[in-house]
């Protein structure tokens, strides 16, 4: 089954949500790694206190843009937030860093 590369938000709502991503990631991310064309790994500041906000935003994004896949890895000294998209949506990751 192919997941459509589409967003169910209106243009203004999508822009607002993208602004939320930028604000939250600017506060949280210390390093960005484009591991592959469709995979972006974001190393988070270990003192970042907005994980709940990040998870809720990712859930909202996954609801309106079902082609996204998000994951969070928690190690003793490292938090990594991963955003993955299929090949036909690789350009979208450019907006996340």
Secondary structure, 3 states (H helix, E strand, C coil): CCCCCCCCCCHHHHHHHHHHHHHHHHHHEEEEEEEECCEEEEEECCCCCCHHHHHHHHHHHHHHCCCCEEEEEECCCCEEEEEECCHHHHHHHHHHC
